[in-house]
Amino acid sequence: MTNDDYKQKLSEEQYAVLRESATEPPFSGKFDDFWKTGDYKCGACGTVLFKSNTKYDAGCGWPSFWDAADNSKIKLIDDDSLGMQRTEVRCGVCDSHLGHLFNDGPVEHGRRRYCINSAALNFEDK
């Protein structure tokens, strides 16, 4: 899809996050305090990225997951912007920005915390 296609398909907030790597304010996203059972999909292309059984409350203000649904559908990129060393998380299918990966998650799950913008996701009940 072209940027014009994405502008037609996505809301302004979704476009800013997914295609321009913006970040929604903490505690503002619809999936921060959301606990239904199902799949979290890329808001741009619909690829299943995370499962509800890996979601947990990290208290950070964004949906947090300790694992991806399929690591081949996630792209990790070094991000040294804003004077910080982080790992950016992108959709491996459409290259949309999702959020960041941190190493401060649950010990029993390898310390991973996928910190993902709600605006980057759609949800499908199971």
MODELLER restraints for C-alpha pairs under 7 A, 6 or more apart:
rsr = mdl.restraints
at = mdl.atoms
rsr.add(forms.Gaussian(group=physical.xy_distance, feature=features.Distance(at['CA:6:A'], at['CA:15:A']), mean=6.95, stdev=0.5))
rsr.add(forms.Gaussian(group=physical.xy_distance, feature=features.Distance(at['CA:7:A'], at['CA:15:A']), mean=6.44, stdev=0.5))
rsr.add(forms.Gaussian(group=physical.xy_distance, feature=features.Distance(at['CA:13:A'], at['CA:119:A']), mean=6.66, stdev=0.5))
rsr.add(forms.Gaussian(group=physical.xy_distance, feature=features.Distance(at['CA:14:A'], at['CA:119:A']), mean=5.08, stdev=0.5))
rsr.add(forms.Gaussian(group=physical.xy_distance, feature=features.Distance(at['CA:14:A'], at['CA:120:A']), mean=6.10, stdev=0.5))
rsr.add(forms.Gaussian(group=physical.xy_distance, feature=features.Distance(at['CA:16:A'], at['CA:22:A']), mean=5.36, stdev=0.5))
rsr.add(forms.Gaussian(group=physical.xy_distance, feature=features.Distance(at['CA:17:A'], at['CA:23:A']), mean=5.82, stdev=0.5))
rsr.add(forms.Gaussian(group=physical.xy_distance, feature=features.Distance(at['CA:17:A'], at['CA:97:A']), mean=6.47, stdev=0.5))
rsr.add(forms.Gaussian(group=physical.xy_distance, feature=features.Distance(at['CA:17:A'], at['CA:119:A']), mean=6.67, stdev=0.5))
rsr.add(forms.Gaussian(group=physical.xy_distance, feature=features.Distance(at['CA:17:A'], at['CA:120:A']), mean=6.41, stdev=0.5))
rsr.add(forms.Gaussian(group=physical.xy_distance, feature=features.Distance(at['CA:18:A'], at['CA:96:A']), mean=4.82, stdev=0.5))
rsr.add(forms.Gaussian(group=physical.xy_distance, feature=features.Distance(at['CA:18:A'], at['CA:97:A']), mean=4.64, stdev=0.5))
rsr.add(forms.Gaussian(group=physical.xy_distance, feature=features.Distance(at['CA:18:A'], at['CA:98:A']), mean=6.28, stdev=0.5))
rsr.add(forms.Gaussian(group=physical.xy_distance, feature=features.Distance(at['CA:18:A'], at['CA:120:A']), mean=5.69, stdev=0.5))
rsr.add(forms.Gaussian(group=physical.xy_distance, feature=features.Distance(at['CA:19:A'], at['CA:96:A']), mean=5.64, stdev=0.5))
rsr.add(forms.Gaussian(group=physical.xy_distance, feature=features.Distance(at['CA:19:A'], at['CA:97:A']), mean=6.35, stdev=0.5))
rsr.add(forms.Gaussian(group=physical.xy_distance, feature=features.Distance(at['CA:21:A'], at['CA:97:A']), mean=5.33, stdev=0.5))
rsr.add(forms.Gaussian(group=physical.xy_distance, feature=features.Distance(at['CA:23:A'], at['CA:117:A']), mean=6.67, stdev=0.5))
rsr.add(forms.Gaussian(group=physical.xy_distance, feature=features.Distance(at['CA:24:A'], at['CA:117:A']), mean=6.38, stdev=0.5))
rsr.add(forms.Gaussian(group=physical.xy_distance, feature=features.Distance(at['CA:26:A'], at['CA:61:A']), mean=4.31, stdev=0.5))
rsr.add(forms.Gaussian(group=physical.xy_distance, feature=features.Distance(at['CA:26:A'], at['CA:62:A']), mean=5.96, stdev=0.5))
rsr.add(forms.Gaussian(group=physical.xy_distance, feature=features.Distance(at['CA:27:A'], at['CA:61:A']), mean=4.09, stdev=0.5))
rsr.add(forms.Gaussian(group=physical.xy_distance, feature=features.Distance(at['CA:27:A'], at['CA:62:A']), mean=6.23, stdev=0.5))
rsr.add(forms.Gaussian(group=physical.xy_distance, feature=features.Distance(at['CA:29:A'], at['CA:62:A']), mean=6.87, stdev=0.5))
rsr.add(forms.Gaussian(group=physical.xy_distance, feature=features.Distance(at['CA:29:A'], at['CA:118:A']), mean=4.95, stdev=0.5))
rsr.add(forms.Gaussian(group=physical.xy_distance, feature=features.Distance(at['CA:29:A'], at['CA:119:A']), mean=6.77, stdev=0.5))
rsr.add(forms.Gaussian(group=physical.xy_distance, feature=features.Distance(at['CA:30:A'], at['CA:118:A']), mean=6.00, stdev=0.5))
rsr.add(forms.Gaussian(group=physical.xy_distance, feature=features.Distance(at['CA:31:A'], at['CA:63:A']), mean=5.89, stdev=0.5))
rsr.add(forms.Gaussian(group=physical.xy_distance, feature=features.Distance(at['CA:31:A'], at['CA:118:A']), mean=5.36, stdev=0.5))
rsr.add(forms.Gaussian(group=physical.xy_distance, feature=features.Distance(at['CA:32:A'], at['CA:61:A']), mean=6.14, stdev=0.5))
rsr.add(forms.Gaussian(group=physical.xy_distance, feature=features.Distance(at['CA:32:A'], at['CA:62:A']), mean=5.00, stdev=0.5))
rsr.add(forms.Gaussian(group=physical.xy_distance, feature=features.Distance(at['CA:32:A'], at['CA:63:A']), mean=4.55, stdev=0.5))
rsr.add(forms.Gaussian(group=physical.xy_distance, feature=features.Distance(at['CA:32:A'], at['CA:118:A']), mean=6.99, stdev=0.5))
rsr.add(forms.Gaussian(group=physical.xy_distance, feature=features.Distance(at['CA:37:A'], at['CA:52:A']), mean=5.42, stdev=0.5))
rsr.add(forms.Gaussian(group=physical.xy_distance, feature=features.Distance(at['CA:37:A'], at['CA:125:A']), mean=5.98, stdev=0.5))
rsr.add(forms.Gaussian(group=physical.xy_distance, feature=features.Distance(at['CA:37:A'], at['CA:126:A']), mean=5.80, stdev=0.5))
rsr.add(forms.Gaussian(group=physical.xy_distance, feature=features.Distance(at['CA:38:A'], at['CA:51:A']), mean=6.17, stdev=0.5))
rsr.add(forms.Gaussian(group=physical.xy_distance, feature=features.Distance(at['CA:38:A'], at['CA:52:A']), mean=5.44, stdev=0.5))
rsr.add(forms.Gaussian(group=physical.xy_distance, feature=features.Distance(at['CA:38:A'], at['CA:123:A']), mean=6.95, stdev=0.5))
rsr.add(forms.Gaussian(group=physical.xy_distance, feature=features.Distance(at['CA:38:A'], at['CA:124:A']), mean=5.51, stdev=0.5))
rsr.add(forms.Gaussian(group=physical.xy_distance, feature=features.Distance(at['CA:38:A'], at['CA:125:A']), mean=4.39, stdev=0.5))
rsr.add(forms.Gaussian(group=physical.xy_distance, feature=features.Distance(at['CA:38:A'], at['CA:126:A']), mean=4.44, stdev=0.5))
rsr.add(forms.Gaussian(group=physical.xy_distance, feature=features.Distance(at['CA:39:A'], at['CA:48:A']), mean=6.32, stdev=0.5))
rsr.add(forms.Gaussian(group=physical.xy_distance, feature=features.Distance(at['CA:39:A'], at['CA:50:A']), mean=6.07, stdev=0.5))
rsr.add(forms.Gaussian(group=physical.xy_distance, feature=features.Distance(at['CA:39:A'], at['CA:51:A']), mean=4.71, stdev=0.5))
rsr.add(forms.Gaussian(group=physical.xy_distance, feature=features.Distance(at['CA:39:A'], at['CA:52:A']), mean=6.08, stdev=0.5))
rsr.add(forms.Gaussian(group=physical.xy_distance, feature=features.Distance(at['CA:39:A'], at['CA:123:A']), mean=5.74, stdev=0.5))
rsr.add(forms.Gaussian(group=physical.xy_distance, feature=features.Distance(at['CA:39:A'], at['CA:124:A']), mean=5.22, stdev=0.5))
rsr.add(forms.Gaussian(group=physical.xy_distance, feature=features.Distance(at['CA:39:A'], at['CA:125:A']), mean=6.63, stdev=0.5))
rsr.add(forms.Gaussian(group=physical.xy_distance, feature=features.Distance(at['CA:40:A'], at['CA:48:A']), mean=5.90, stdev=0.5))
rsr.add(forms.Gaussian(group=physical.xy_distance, feature=features.Distance(at['CA:40:A'], at['CA:49:A']), mean=5.89, stdev=0.5))
rsr.add(forms.Gaussian(group=physical.xy_distance, feature=features.Distance(at['CA:40:A'], at['CA:50:A']), mean=5.03, stdev=0.5))
rsr.add(forms.Gaussian(group=physical.xy_distance, feature=features.Distance(at['CA:40:A'], at['CA:51:A']), mean=5.97, stdev=0.5))
rsr.add(forms.Gaussian(group=physical.xy_distance, feature=features.Distance(at['CA:40:A'], at['CA:121:A']), mean=6.05, stdev=0.5))
rsr.add(forms.Gaussian(group=physical.xy_distance, feature=features.Distance(at['CA:40:A'], at['CA:122:A']), mean=5.72, stdev=0.5))
rsr.add(forms.Gaussian(group=physical.xy_distance, feature=features.Distance(at['CA:40:A'], at['CA:123:A']), mean=4.63, stdev=0.5))
rsr.add(forms.Gaussian(group=physical.xy_distance, feature=features.Distance(at['CA:40:A'], at['CA:124:A']), mean=6.53, stdev=0.5))
rsr.add(forms.Gaussian(group=physical.xy_distance, feature=features.Distance(at['CA:41:A'], at['CA:47:A']), mean=5.18, stdev=0.5))
rsr.add(forms.Gaussian(group=physical.xy_distance, feature=features.Distance(at['CA:41:A'], at['CA:48:A']), mean=4.23, stdev=0.5))
rsr.add(forms.Gaussian(group=physical.xy_distance, feature=features.Distance(at['CA:41:A'], at['CA:49:A']), mean=5.32, stdev=0.5))
rsr.add(forms.Gaussian(group=physical.xy_distance, feature=features.Distance(at['CA:41:A'], at['CA:50:A']), mean=6.91, stdev=0.5))
rsr.add(forms.Gaussian(group=physical.xy_distance, feature=features.Distance(at['CA:41:A'], at['CA:121:A']), mean=5.41, stdev=0.5))
rsr.add(forms.Gaussian(group=physical.xy_distance, feature=features.Distance(at['CA:41:A'], at['CA:122:A']), mean=5.06, stdev=0.5))
rsr.add(forms.Gaussian(group=physical.xy_distance, feature=features.Distance(at['CA:41:A'], at['CA:123:A']), mean=5.99, stdev=0.5))
rsr.add(forms.Gaussian(group=physical.xy_distance, feature=features.Distance(at['CA:42:A'], at['CA:48:A']), mean=6.47, stdev=0.5))
rsr.add(forms.Gaussian(group=physical.xy_distance, feature=features.Distance(at['CA:42:A'], at['CA:49:A']), mean=6.46, stdev=0.5))
rsr.add(forms.Gaussian(group=physical.xy_distance, feature=features.Distance(at['CA:42:A'], at['CA:91:A']), mean=6.95, stdev=0.5))
rsr.add(forms.Gaussian(group=physical.xy_distance, feature=features.Distance(at['CA:42:A'], at['CA:120:A']), mean=6.12, stdev=0.5))
rsr.add(forms.Gaussian(group=physical.xy_distance, feature=features.Distance(at['CA:42:A'], at['CA:121:A']), mean=4.96, stdev=0.5))
rsr.add(forms.Gaussian(group=physical.xy_distance, feature=features.Distance(at['CA:42:A'], at['CA:122:A']), mean=6.26, stdev=0.5))
rsr.add(forms.Gaussian(group=physical.xy_distance, feature=features.Distance(at['CA:43:A'], at['CA:120:A']), mean=5.04, stdev=0.5))
rsr.add(forms.Gaussian(group=physical.xy_distance, feature=features.Distance(at['CA:43:A'], at['CA:121:A']), mean=4.48, stdev=0.5))
rsr.add(forms.Gaussian(group=physical.xy_distance, feature=features.Distance(at['CA:43:A'], at['CA:122:A']), mean=5.19, stdev=0.5))
rsr.add(forms.Gaussian(group=physical.xy_distance, feature=features.Distance(at['CA:45:A'], at['CA:94:A']), mean=6.43, stdev=0.5))
rsr.add(forms.Gaussian(group=physical.xy_distance, feature=features.Distance(at['CA:48:A'], at['CA:69:A']), mean=6.85, stdev=0.5))
rsr.add(forms.Gaussian(group=physical.xy_distance, feature=features.Distance(at['CA:49:A'], at['CA:68:A']), mean=5.86, stdev=0.5))
rsr.add(forms.Gaussian(group=physical.xy_distance, feature=features.Distance(at['CA:49:A'], at['CA:69:A']), mean=5.22, stdev=0.5))
rsr.add(forms.Gaussian(group=physical.xy_distance, feature=features.Distance(at['CA:49:A'], at['CA:70:A']), mean=6.65, stdev=0.5))
rsr.add(forms.Gaussian(group=physical.xy_distance, feature=features.Distance(at['CA:49:A'], at['CA:73:A']), mean=6.65, stdev=0.5))
rsr.add(forms.Gaussian(group=physical.xy_distance, feature=features.Distance(at['CA:50:A'], at['CA:68:A']), mean=4.93, stdev=0.5))
rsr.add(forms.Gaussian(group=physical.xy_distance, feature=features.Distance(at['CA:50:A'], at['CA:69:A']), mean=4.58, stdev=0.5))
rsr.add(forms.Gaussian(group=physical.xy_distance, feature=features.Distance(at['CA:51:A'], at['CA:69:A']), mean=5.81, stdev=0.5))
rsr.add(forms.Gaussian(group=physical.xy_distance, feature=features.Distance(at['CA:54:A'], at['CA:65:A']), mean=5.23, stdev=0.5))
rsr.add(forms.Gaussian(group=physical.xy_distance, feature=features.Distance(at['CA:54:A'], at['CA:66:A']), mean=5.51, stdev=0.5))
rsr.add(forms.Gaussian(group=physical.xy_distance, feature=features.Distance(at['CA:54:A'], at['CA:67:A']), mean=6.00, stdev=0.5))
rsr.add(forms.Gaussian(group=physical.xy_distance, feature=features.Distance(at['CA:55:A'], at['CA:64:A']), mean=5.65, stdev=0.5))
rsr.add(forms.Gaussian(group=physical.xy_distance, feature=features.Distance(at['CA:55:A'], at['CA:65:A']), mean=4.25, stdev=0.5))
rsr.add(forms.Gaussian(group=physical.xy_distance, feature=features.Distance(at['CA:55:A'], at['CA:66:A']), mean=6.57, stdev=0.5))
rsr.add(forms.Gaussian(group=physical.xy_distance, feature=features.Distance(at['CA:56:A'], at['CA:64:A']), mean=5.76, stdev=0.5))
rsr.add(forms.Gaussian(group=physical.xy_distance, feature=features.Distance(at['CA:56:A'], at['CA:65:A']), mean=5.99, stdev=0.5))
rsr.add(forms.Gaussian(group=physical.xy_distance, feature=features.Distance(at['CA:57:A'], at['CA:64:A']), mean=6.56, stdev=0.5))
rsr.add(forms.Gaussian(group=physical.xy_distance, feature=features.Distance(at['CA:58:A'], at['CA:64:A']), mean=6.25, stdev=0.5))
rsr.add(forms.Gaussian(group=physical.xy_distance, feature=features.Distance(at['CA:62:A'], at['CA:115:A']), mean=6.04, stdev=0.5))
rsr.add(forms.Gaussian(group=physical.xy_distance, feature=features.Distance(at['CA:62:A'], at['CA:116:A']), mean=6.05, stdev=0.5))
rsr.add(forms.Gaussian(group=physical.xy_distance, feature=features.Distance(at['CA:62:A'], at['CA:117:A']), mean=6.04, stdev=0.5))
rsr.add(forms.Gaussian(group=physical.xy_distance, feature=features.Distance(at['CA:62:A'], at['CA:118:A']), mean=6.97, stdev=0.5))
rsr.add(forms.Gaussian(group=physical.xy_distance, feature=features.Distance(at['CA:63:A'], at['CA:115:A']), mean=6.00, stdev=0.5))
rsr.add(forms.Gaussian(group=physical.xy_distance, feature=features.Distance(at['CA:63:A'], at['CA:116:A']), mean=5.52, stdev=0.5))
rsr.add(forms.Gaussian(group=physical.xy_distance, feature=features.Distance(at['CA:63:A'], at['CA:117:A']), mean=6.73, stdev=0.5))
rsr.add(forms.Gaussian(group=physical.xy_distance, feature=features.Distance(at['CA:63:A'], at['CA:118:A']), mean=6.65, stdev=0.5))
rsr.add(forms.Gaussian(group=physical.xy_distance, feature=features.Distance(at['CA:64:A'], at['CA:113:A']), mean=5.92, stdev=0.5))
rsr.add(forms.Gaussian(group=physical.xy_distance, feature=features.Distance(at['CA:64:A'], at['CA:114:A']), mean=5.34, stdev=0.5))
rsr.add(forms.Gaussian(group=physical.xy_distance, feature=features.Distance(at['CA:64:A'], at['CA:115:A']), mean=4.77, stdev=0.5))
rsr.add(forms.Gaussian(group=physical.xy_distance, feature=features.Distance(at['CA:64:A'], at['CA:116:A']), mean=6.28, stdev=0.5))
rsr.add(forms.Gaussian(group=physical.xy_distance, feature=features.Distance(at['CA:65:A'], at['CA:113:A']), mean=5.68, stdev=0.5))
rsr.add(forms.Gaussian(group=physical.xy_distance, feature=features.Distance(at['CA:65:A'], at['CA:114:A']), mean=5.03, stdev=0.5))
rsr.add(forms.Gaussian(group=physical.xy_distance, feature=features.Distance(at['CA:65:A'], at['CA:115:A']), mean=6.90, stdev=0.5))
rsr.add(forms.Gaussian(group=physical.xy_distance, feature=features.Distance(at['CA:66:A'], at['CA:105:A']), mean=6.64, stdev=0.5))
rsr.add(forms.Gaussian(group=physical.xy_distance, feature=features.Distance(at['CA:66:A'], at['CA:109:A']), mean=6.32, stdev=0.5))
rsr.add(forms.Gaussian(group=physical.xy_distance, feature=features.Distance(at['CA:66:A'], at['CA:112:A']), mean=5.20, stdev=0.5))
rsr.add(forms.Gaussian(group=physical.xy_distance, feature=features.Distance(at['CA:66:A'], at['CA:113:A']), mean=5.14, stdev=0.5))
rsr.add(forms.Gaussian(group=physical.xy_distance, feature=features.Distance(at['CA:66:A'], at['CA:114:A']), mean=6.19, stdev=0.5))
rsr.add(forms.Gaussian(group=physical.xy_distance, feature=features.Distance(at['CA:72:A'], at['CA:92:A']), mean=6.85, stdev=0.5))
rsr.add(forms.Gaussian(group=physical.xy_distance, feature=features.Distance(at['CA:73:A'], at['CA:91:A']), mean=6.19, stdev=0.5))
rsr.add(forms.Gaussian(group=physical.xy_distance, feature=features.Distance(at['CA:73:A'], at['CA:92:A']), mean=4.49, stdev=0.5))
rsr.add(forms.Gaussian(group=physical.xy_distance, feature=features.Distance(at['CA:73:A'], at['CA:93:A']), mean=6.21, stdev=0.5))
rsr.add(forms.Gaussian(group=physical.xy_distance, feature=features.Distance(at['CA:74:A'], at['CA:89:A']), mean=6.73, stdev=0.5))
rsr.add(forms.Gaussian(group=physical.xy_distance, feature=features.Distance(at['CA:74:A'], at['CA:90:A']), mean=5.94, stdev=0.5))
rsr.add(forms.Gaussian(group=physical.xy_distance, feature=features.Distance(at['CA:74:A'], at['CA:91:A']), mean=5.05, stdev=0.5))
rsr.add(forms.Gaussian(group=physical.xy_distance, feature=features.Distance(at['CA:74:A'], at['CA:92:A']), mean=4.53, stdev=0.5))
rsr.add(forms.Gaussian(group=physical.xy_distance, feature=features.Distance(at['CA:75:A'], at['CA:89:A']), mean=5.84, stdev=0.5))
rsr.add(forms.Gaussian(group=physical.xy_distance, feature=features.Distance(at['CA:75:A'], at['CA:90:A']), mean=4.97, stdev=0.5))
rsr.add(forms.Gaussian(group=physical.xy_distance, feature=features.Distance(at['CA:75:A'], at['CA:91:A']), mean=5.92, stdev=0.5))
rsr.add(forms.Gaussian(group=physical.xy_distance, feature=features.Distance(at['CA:75:A'], at['CA:92:A']), mean=4.87, stdev=0.5))
rsr.add(forms.Gaussian(group=physical.xy_distance, feature=features.Distance(at['CA:76:A'], at['CA:87:A']), mean=6.22, stdev=0.5))
rsr.add(forms.Gaussian(group=physical.xy_distance, feature=features.Distance(at['CA:76:A'], at['CA:88:A']), mean=5.64, stdev=0.5))
rsr.add(forms.Gaussian(group=physical.xy_distance, feature=features.Distance(at['CA:76:A'], at['CA:89:A']), mean=4.95, stdev=0.5))
rsr.add(forms.Gaussian(group=physical.xy_distance, feature=features.Distance(at['CA:76:A'], at['CA:90:A']), mean=6.36, stdev=0.5))
rsr.add(forms.Gaussian(group=physical.xy_distance, feature=features.Distance(at['CA:77:A'], at['CA:87:A']), mean=5.50, stdev=0.5))
rsr.add(forms.Gaussian(group=physical.xy_distance, feature=features.Distance(at['CA:77:A'], at['CA:88:A']), mean=5.03, stdev=0.5))
rsr.add(forms.Gaussian(group=physical.xy_distance, feature=features.Distance(at['CA:77:A'], at['CA:89:A']), mean=6.63, stdev=0.5))
rsr.add(forms.Gaussian(group=physical.xy_distance, feature=features.Distance(at['CA:78:A'], at['CA:86:A']), mean=6.21, stdev=0.5))
rsr.add(forms.Gaussian(group=physical.xy_distance, feature=features.Distance(at['CA:78:A'], at['CA:87:A']), mean=4.74, stdev=0.5))
rsr.add(forms.Gaussian(group=physical.xy_distance, feature=features.Distance(at['CA:78:A'], at['CA:88:A']), mean=6.17, stdev=0.5))
rsr.add(forms.Gaussian(group=physical.xy_distance, feature=features.Distance(at['CA:79:A'], at['CA:85:A']), mean=5.99, stdev=0.5))
rsr.add(forms.Gaussian(group=physical.xy_distance, feature=features.Distance(at['CA:79:A'], at['CA:86:A']), mean=5.03, stdev=0.5))
rsr.add(forms.Gaussian(group=physical.xy_distance, feature=features.Distance(at['CA:79:A'], at['CA:87:A']), mean=5.34, stdev=0.5))
rsr.add(forms.Gaussian(group=physical.xy_distance, feature=features.Distance(at['CA:79:A'], at['CA:88:A']), mean=5.78, stdev=0.5))
rsr.add(forms.Gaussian(group=physical.xy_distance, feature=features.Distance(at['CA:80:A'], at['CA:86:A']), mean=6.19, stdev=0.5))
rsr.add(forms.Gaussian(group=physical.xy_distance, feature=features.Distance(at['CA:86:A'], at['CA:100:A']), mean=6.89, stdev=0.5))
rsr.add(forms.Gaussian(group=physical.xy_distance, feature=features.Distance(at['CA:87:A'], at['CA:100:A']), mean=5.50, stdev=0.5))
rsr.add(forms.Gaussian(group=physical.xy_distance, feature=features.Distance(at['CA:87:A'], at['CA:101:A']), mean=5.32, stdev=0.5))
rsr.add(forms.Gaussian(group=physical.xy_distance, feature=features.Distance(at['CA:88:A'], at['CA:99:A']), mean=6.01, stdev=0.5))
rsr.add(forms.Gaussian(group=physical.xy_distance, feature=features.Distance(at['CA:88:A'], at['CA:100:A']), mean=4.38, stdev=0.5))
rsr.add(forms.Gaussian(group=physical.xy_distance, feature=features.Distance(at['CA:88:A'], at['CA:101:A']), mean=6.29, stdev=0.5))
rsr.add(forms.Gaussian(group=physical.xy_distance, feature=features.Distance(at['CA:89:A'], at['CA:97:A']), mean=6.35, stdev=0.5))
rsr.add(forms.Gaussian(group=physical.xy_distance, feature=features.Distance(at['CA:89:A'], at['CA:98:A']), mean=5.53, stdev=0.5))
rsr.add(forms.Gaussian(group=physical.xy_distance, feature=features.Distance(at['CA:89:A'], at['CA:99:A']), mean=5.25, stdev=0.5))
rsr.add(forms.Gaussian(group=physical.xy_distance, feature=features.Distance(at['CA:89:A'], at['CA:100:A']), mean=4.99, stdev=0.5))
rsr.add(forms.Gaussian(group=physical.xy_distance, feature=features.Distance(at['CA:89:A'], at['CA:101:A']), mean=6.33, stdev=0.5))
rsr.add(forms.Gaussian(group=physical.xy_distance, feature=features.Distance(at['CA:90:A'], at['CA:96:A']), mean=5.31, stdev=0.5))
rsr.add(forms.Gaussian(group=physical.xy_distance, feature=features.Distance(at['CA:90:A'], at['CA:97:A']), mean=4.53, stdev=0.5))
rsr.add(forms.Gaussian(group=physical.xy_distance, feature=features.Distance(at['CA:90:A'], at['CA:98:A']), mean=5.25, stdev=0.5))
rsr.add(forms.Gaussian(group=physical.xy_distance, feature=features.Distance(at['CA:91:A'], at['CA:97:A']), mean=6.61, stdev=0.5))
rsr.add(forms.Gaussian(group=physical.xy_distance, feature=features.Distance(at['CA:91:A'], at['CA:98:A']), mean=6.79, stdev=0.5))
rsr.add(forms.Gaussian(group=physical.xy_distance, feature=features.Distance(at['CA:98:A'], at['CA:116:A']), mean=5.52, stdev=0.5))
rsr.add(forms.Gaussian(group=physical.xy_distance, feature=features.Distance(at['CA:98:A'], at['CA:117:A']), mean=6.00, stdev=0.5))
rsr.add(forms.Gaussian(group=physical.xy_distance, feature=features.Distance(at['CA:98:A'], at['CA:120:A']), mean=5.44, stdev=0.5))
rsr.add(forms.Gaussian(group=physical.xy_distance, feature=features.Distance(at['CA:99:A'], at['CA:115:A']), mean=5.67, stdev=0.5))
rsr.add(forms.Gaussian(group=physical.xy_distance, feature=features.Distance(at['CA:99:A'], at['CA:116:A']), mean=4.38, stdev=0.5))
rsr.add(forms.Gaussian(group=physical.xy_distance, feature=features.Distance(at['CA:99:A'], at['CA:117:A']), mean=5.74, stdev=0.5))
rsr.add(forms.Gaussian(group=physical.xy_distance, feature=features.Distance(at['CA:100:A'], at['CA:114:A']), mean=6.00, stdev=0.5))
rsr.add(forms.Gaussian(group=physical.xy_distance, feature=features.Distance(at['CA:100:A'], at['CA:115:A']), mean=5.31, stdev=0.5))
rsr.add(forms.Gaussian(group=physical.xy_distance, feature=features.Distance(at['CA:100:A'], at['CA:116:A']), mean=6.50, stdev=0.5))
rsr.add(forms.Gaussian(group=physical.xy_distance, feature=features.Distance(at['CA:101:A'], at['CA:112:A']), mean=6.84, stdev=0.5))
rsr.add(forms.Gaussian(group=physical.xy_distance, feature=features.Distance(at['CA:101:A'], at['CA:113:A']), mean=5.60, stdev=0.5))
rsr.add(forms.Gaussian(group=physical.xy_distance, feature=features.Distance(at['CA:101:A'], at['CA:114:A']), mean=4.49, stdev=0.5))
rsr.add(forms.Gaussian(group=physical.xy_distance, feature=features.Distance(at['CA:101:A'], at['CA:115:A']), mean=5.95, stdev=0.5))
rsr.add(forms.Gaussian(group=physical.xy_distance, feature=features.Distance(at['CA:102:A'], at['CA:112:A']), mean=5.96, stdev=0.5))
rsr.add(forms.Gaussian(group=physical.xy_distance, feature=features.Distance(at['CA:102:A'], at['CA:113:A']), mean=5.10, stdev=0.5))
rsr.add(forms.Gaussian(group=physical.xy_distance, feature=features.Distance(at['CA:102:A'], at['CA:114:A']), mean=6.48, stdev=0.5))
rsr.add(forms.Gaussian(group=physical.xy_distance, feature=features.Distance(at['CA:103:A'], at['CA:111:A']), mean=5.11, stdev=0.5))
rsr.add(forms.Gaussian(group=physical.xy_distance, feature=features.Distance(at['CA:103:A'], at['CA:112:A']), mean=4.92, stdev=0.5))
rsr.add(forms.Gaussian(group=physical.xy_distance, feature=features.Distance(at['CA:103:A'], at['CA:113:A']), mean=6.18, stdev=0.5))
rsr.add(forms.Gaussian(group=physical.xy_distance, feature=features.Distance(at['CA:104:A'], at['CA:111:A']), mean=5.21, stdev=0.5))
rsr.add(forms.Gaussian(group=physical.xy_distance, feature=features.Distance(at['CA:104:A'], at['CA:112:A']), mean=6.20, stdev=0.5))
rsr.add(forms.Gaussian(group=physical.xy_distance, feature=features.Distance(at['CA:104:A'], at['CA:113:A']), mean=6.23, stdev=0.5))
rsr.add(forms.Gaussian(group=physical.xy_distance, feature=features.Distance(at['CA:105:A'], at['CA:111:A']), mean=4.04, stdev=0.5))
rsr.add(forms.Gaussian(group=physical.xy_distance, feature=features.Distance(at['CA:105:A'], at['CA:112:A']), mean=4.62, stdev=0.5))
rsr.add(forms.Gaussian(group=physical.xy_distance, feature=features.Distance(at['CA:105:A'], at['CA:113:A']), mean=4.57, stdev=0.5))
rsr.add(forms.Gaussian(group=physical.xy_distance, feature=features.Distance(at['CA:106:A'], at['CA:112:A']), mean=6.78, stdev=0.5))
